[in-house]
Amino acid sequence: MASAHGLVVKKTEEEWRAILSPEQFRILRQKGTEIPGTGEYDKFFEDGIFSCVGCKTPLYKSSTKFDSGCGWPAFFEGLPGAINRTPDPDGISTEITCAVCDGHLGHVTKGEGYDTPTDERHCVNSVSIIFNPQKPPEEAED
């Protein structure tokens, strides 16, 4: 499936292994999950954009991140067209993947009662994303 912008990144397993760490490969390409509370972005709240570690596609604005207490970074919505959703066989949650490279990000659930605009929780593995800080307007012009 292509992203909303028509971009698609396809690599062989060997190509992915060459650019990802073993843990990144396990999670992004083999649909693994990091241990809760161990990811660097769980309790991280700075201004910027979180992108896919595999293809660098922007996925989430930091303004959509919230502390859900689940042990993984949680967001209430992704950037338009950046994330694909696939219902899990259990019917409870939905897998989320990068729309450009199909890298596994985590899962999204809805209706848990969080005080967010969407009442969704995108539970994302820190290993799947990379943070790009937002520069203040005066620095961005340089």
Phi and psi restraints in degrees (value plus and minus 20) as a CYANA .aco file:
   2 ALA   PHI    -107.2   -67.2
   2 ALA   PSI     139.3   179.3
   3 SER   PHI     -94.5   -54.5
   3 SER   PSI     152.6   192.6
   4 ALA   PHI     -83.3   -43.3
   4 ALA   PSI     -42.3    -2.3
   5 HIS   PHI    -115.0   -75.0
   5 HIS   PSI     -16.6    23.4
   6 GLY   PHI      61.1   101.1
   6 GLY   PSI     -17.4    22.6
   7 LEU   PHI    -103.0   -63.0
   7 LEU   PSI     120.2   160.2
   8 VAL   PHI    -162.5  -122.5
   8 VAL   PSI     113.5   153.5
   9 VAL   PHI    -133.4   -93.4
   9 VAL   PSI      99.2   139.2
  10 LYS   PHI    -140.5  -100.5
  10 LYS   PSI     109.6   149.6
  11 LYS   PHI    -155.6  -115.6
  11 LYS   PSI     136.0   176.0
  12 THR   PHI     -96.3   -56.3
  12 THR   PSI     145.5   185.5
  13 GLU   PHI     -77.1   -37.1
  13 GLU   PSI     -60.7   -20.7
  14 GLU   PHI     -84.6   -44.6
  14 GLU   PSI     -60.3   -20.3
  15 GLU   PHI     -84.5   -44.5
  15 GLU   PSI     -61.0   -21.0
  16 TRP   PHI     -84.7   -44.7
  16 TRP   PSI     -63.4   -23.4
  17 ARG   PHI     -81.3   -41.3
  17 ARG   PSI     -51.0   -11.0
  18 ALA   PHI     -92.4   -52.4
  18 ALA   PSI     -47.9    -7.9
  19 ILE   PHI    -126.5   -86.5
  19 ILE   PSI     -35.0     5.0
  20 LEU   PHI    -128.5   -88.5
  20 LEU   PSI     129.4   169.4
  21 SER   PHI     -89.0   -49.0
  21 SER   PSI     143.1   183.1
  22 PRO   PHI     -75.4   -35.4
  22 PRO   PSI     -59.0   -19.0
  23 GLU   PHI     -90.6   -50.6
  23 GLU   PSI     -60.6   -20.6
  24 GLN   PHI     -81.9   -41.9
  24 GLN   PSI     -62.6   -22.6
  25 PHE   PHI     -82.5   -42.5
  25 PHE   PSI     -64.8   -24.8
  26 ARG   PHI     -78.8   -38.8
  26 ARG   PSI     -61.3   -21.3
  27 ILE   PHI    -103.0   -63.0
  27 ILE   PSI     -71.4   -31.4
  28 LEU   PHI     -89.9   -49.9
  28 LEU   PSI     -62.4   -22.4
  29 ARG   PHI    -118.4   -78.4
  29 ARG   PSI     -45.6    -5.6
  30 GLN   PHI    -131.5   -91.5
  30 GLN   PSI     -10.4    29.6
  31 LYS   PHI      40.7    80.7
  31 LYS   PSI      18.9    58.9
  32 GLY   PHI     -99.8   -59.8
  32 GLY   PSI    -199.5  -159.5
  33 THR   PHI    -158.4  -118.4
  33 THR   PSI     115.2   155.2
  34 GLU   PHI     -98.7   -58.7
  34 GLU   PSI     139.2   179.2
  35 ILE   PHI     -86.5   -46.5
  35 ILE   PSI     111.7   151.7
  36 PRO   PHI     -77.3   -37.3
  36 PRO   PSI     122.0   162.0
  37 GLY   PHI      60.4   100.4
  37 GLY   PSI     -18.3    21.7
  38 THR   PHI    -123.5   -83.5
  38 THR   PSI     -34.1     5.9
  39 GLY   PHI     -96.2   -56.2
  39 GLY   PSI     126.8   166.8
  40 GLU   PHI     -88.8   -48.8
  40 GLU   PSI     -37.9     2.1
  41 TYR   PHI    -124.2   -84.2
  41 TYR   PSI     -16.2    23.8
  42 ASP   PHI     -77.9   -37.9
  42 ASP   PSI     -71.9   -31.9
  43 LYS   PHI    -129.1   -89.1
  43 LYS   PSI      14.0    54.0
  44 PHE   PHI    -125.8   -85.8
  44 PHE   PSI     101.5   141.5
  45 PHE   PHI    -156.4  -116.4
  45 PHE   PSI      60.0   100.0
  46 GLU   PHI    -142.4  -102.4
  46 GLU   PSI     139.2   179.2
  47 ASP   PHI     -95.6   -55.6
  47 ASP   PSI     110.3   150.3
  48 GLY   PHI     143.5   183.5
  48 GLY   PSI    -180.2  -140.2
  49 ILE   PHI    -145.5  -105.5
  49 ILE   PSI     116.8   156.8
  50 PHE   PHI    -119.3   -79.3
  50 PHE   PSI     106.1   146.1
  51 SER   PHI    -137.7   -97.7
  51 SER   PSI     142.6   182.6
  52 CYS   PHI     -86.3   -46.3
  52 CYS   PSI     110.2   150.2
  53 VAL   PHI     -90.6   -50.6
  53 VAL   PSI     -42.8    -2.8
  54 GLY   PHI     -98.9   -58.9
  54 GLY   PSI     -61.5   -21.5
  55 CYS   PHI    -148.3  -108.3
  55 CYS   PSI     -20.3    19.7
  56 LYS   PHI      50.9    90.9
  56 LYS   PSI      -5.5    34.5
  57 THR   PHI     -88.9   -48.9
  57 THR   PSI     108.1   148.1
  58 PRO   PHI     -81.3   -41.3
  58 PRO   PSI     111.4   151.4
  59 LEU   PHI    -137.2   -97.2
  59 LEU   PSI     -63.8   -23.8
  60 TYR   PHI    -159.0  -119.0
  60 TYR   PSI     121.0   161.0
  61 LYS   PHI    -104.7   -64.7
  61 LYS   PSI     124.2   164.2
  62 SER   PHI     -82.6   -42.6
  62 SER   PSI     -44.2    -4.2
  63 SER   PHI     -88.2   -48.2
  63 SER   PSI     -32.1     7.9
  64 THR   PHI    -120.4   -80.4
  64 THR   PSI     -16.3    23.7
  65 LYS   PHI    -107.0   -67.0
  65 LYS   PSI     121.6   161.6
  66 PHE   PHI    -165.5  -125.5
  66 PHE   PSI     141.1   181.1
  67 ASP   PHI    -109.8   -69.8
  67 ASP   PSI      79.1   119.1
  68 SER   PHI    -108.5   -68.5
  68 SER   PSI     -34.3     5.7
  69 GLY   PHI      58.1    98.1
  69 GLY   PSI      -9.2    30.8
  70 CYS   PHI    -104.0   -64.0
  70 CYS   PSI     -33.9     6.1
  71 GLY   PHI      78.0   118.0
  71 GLY   PSI     -20.7    19.3
  72 TRP   PHI    -152.1  -112.1
  72 TRP   PSI     138.3   178.3
  73 PRO   PHI     -77.8   -37.8
  73 PRO   PSI     115.9   155.9
  74 ALA   PHI    -143.8  -103.8
  74 ALA   PSI     116.3   156.3
  75 PHE   PHI    -149.8  -109.8
  75 PHE   PSI     129.5   169.5
  76 PHE   PHI    -114.8   -74.8
  76 PHE   PSI     -29.8    10.2
  77 GLU   PHI    -186.8  -146.8
  77 GLU   PSI     132.1   172.1
  78 GLY   PHI    -117.4   -77.4
  78 GLY   PSI     151.9   191.9
  79 LEU   PHI     -88.4   -48.4
  79 LEU   PSI     126.3   166.3
  80 PRO   PHI     -75.0   -35.0
  80 PRO   PSI     107.5   147.5
  81 GLY   PHI      56.0    96.0
  81 GLY   PSI     -17.8    22.2
  82 ALA   PHI    -107.5   -67.5
  82 ALA   PSI     -39.6     0.4
  83 ILE   PHI    -149.1  -109.1
  83 ILE   PSI     111.6   151.6
  84 ASN   PHI    -117.6   -77.6
  84 ASN   PSI     130.1   170.1
  85 ARG   PHI    -141.6  -101.6
  85 ARG   PSI     116.0   156.0
  86 THR   PHI    -153.4  -113.4
  86 THR   PSI      98.4   138.4
  87 PRO   PHI     -78.5   -38.5
  87 PRO   PSI     115.5   155.5
  88 ASP   PHI     -94.1   -54.1
  88 ASP   PSI     130.6   170.6
  89 PRO   PHI     -78.7   -38.7
  89 PRO   PSI     -45.3    -5.3
  90 ASP   PHI     -92.1   -52.1
  90 ASP   PSI     -33.1     6.9
  91 GLY   PHI      54.6    94.6
  91 GLY   PSI     -18.8    21.2
  92 ILE   PHI    -115.7   -75.7
  92 ILE   PSI     -67.5   -27.5
  93 SER   PHI    -142.6  -102.6
  93 SER   PSI     155.0   195.0
  94 THR   PHI    -149.2  -109.2
  94 THR   PSI     109.9   149.9
  95 GLU   PHI     -92.6   -52.6
  95 GLU   PSI     121.6   161.6
  96 ILE   PHI    -137.2   -97.2
  96 ILE   PSI     116.5   156.5
  97 THR   PHI    -153.6  -113.6
  97 THR   PSI     137.0   177.0
  98 CYS   PHI     -85.3   -45.3
  98 CYS   PSI     110.8   150.8
  99 ALA   PHI     -90.6   -50.6
  99 ALA   PSI     -37.7     2.3
 100 VAL   PHI    -112.4   -72.4
 100 VAL   PSI     -66.6   -26.6
 101 CYS   PHI    -133.1   -93.1
 101 CYS   PSI     -21.0    19.0
 102 ASP   PHI      45.8    85.8
 102 ASP   PSI       0.8    40.8
 103 GLY   PHI     -89.8   -49.8
 103 GLY   PSI     115.1   155.1
 104 HIS   PHI     -89.2   -49.2
 104 HIS   PSI     105.7   145.7
 105 LEU   PHI    -122.3   -82.3
 105 LEU   PSI     -60.3   -20.3
 106 GLY   PHI     138.1   178.1
 106 GLY   PSI    -156.6  -116.6
 107 HIS   PHI    -160.7  -120.7
 107 HIS   PSI     137.6   177.6
 108 VAL   PHI    -144.7  -104.7
 108 VAL   PSI     118.1   158.1
 109 THR   PHI    -146.1  -106.1
 109 THR   PSI     135.9   175.9
 110 LYS   PHI    -149.9  -109.9
 110 LYS   PSI     130.2   170.2
 111 GLY   PHI      60.6   100.6
 111 GLY   PSI       6.5    46.5
 112 GLU   PHI    -108.4   -68.4
 112 GLU   PSI     -25.6    14.4
 113 GLY   PHI      70.6   110.6
 113 GLY   PSI      -4.8    35.2
 114 TYR   PHI     -90.0   -50.0
 114 TYR   PSI     125.8   165.8
 115 ASP   PHI    -103.7   -63.7
 115 ASP   PSI      49.2    89.2
 116 THR   PHI    -148.7  -108.7
 116 THR   PSI     142.2   182.2
 117 PRO   PHI     -81.5   -41.5
 117 PRO   PSI     -46.6    -6.6
 118 THR   PHI    -128.1   -88.1
 118 THR   PSI     -33.1     6.9
 119 ASP   PHI      32.7    72.7
 119 ASP   PSI      15.9    55.9
 120 GLU   PHI    -135.5   -95.5
 120 GLU   PSI     132.3   172.3
 121 ARG   PHI    -147.7  -107.7
 121 ARG   PSI      86.4   126.4
 122 HIS   PHI    -105.4   -65.4
 122 HIS   PSI      85.1   125.1
 123 CYS   PHI    -112.7   -72.7
 123 CYS   PSI      84.7   124.7
 124 VAL   PHI    -133.7   -93.7
 124 VAL   PSI     115.7   155.7
 125 ASN   PHI     -88.9   -48.9
 125 ASN   PSI     109.0   149.0
 126 SER   PHI     -77.0   -37.0
 126 SER   PSI     -55.2   -15.2
 127 VAL   PHI     -83.3   -43.3
 127 VAL   PSI     -43.1    -3.1
 128 SER   PHI    -101.8   -61.8
 128 SER   PSI     -33.8     6.2
 129 ILE   PHI    -147.0  -107.0
 129 ILE   PSI     141.6   181.6
 130 ILE   PHI    -153.5  -113.5
 130 ILE   PSI     121.1   161.1
 131 PHE   PHI    -114.9   -74.9
 131 PHE   PSI     115.4   155.4
 132 ASN   PHI    -138.8   -98.8
 132 ASN   PSI      91.3   131.3
 133 PRO   PHI     -83.0   -43.0
 133 PRO   PSI     128.9   168.9
 134 GLN   PHI    -108.7   -68.7
 134 GLN   PSI     102.5   142.5
 135 LYS   PHI    -100.9   -60.9
 135 LYS   PSI     121.2   161.2
 136 PRO   PHI     -78.6   -38.6
 136 PRO   PSI     131.7   171.7
 137 PRO   PHI     -71.7   -31.7
 137 PRO   PSI     -59.1   -19.1
 138 GLU   PHI     -88.0   -48.0
 138 GLU   PSI     -50.5   -10.5
 139 GLU   PHI    -100.6   -60.6
 139 GLU   PSI     -51.0   -11.0
 140 ALA   PHI     -86.2   -46.2
 140 ALA   PSI     -43.7    -3.7
 141 GLU   PHI     -99.2   -59.2
 141 GLU   PSI     -38.5     1.5
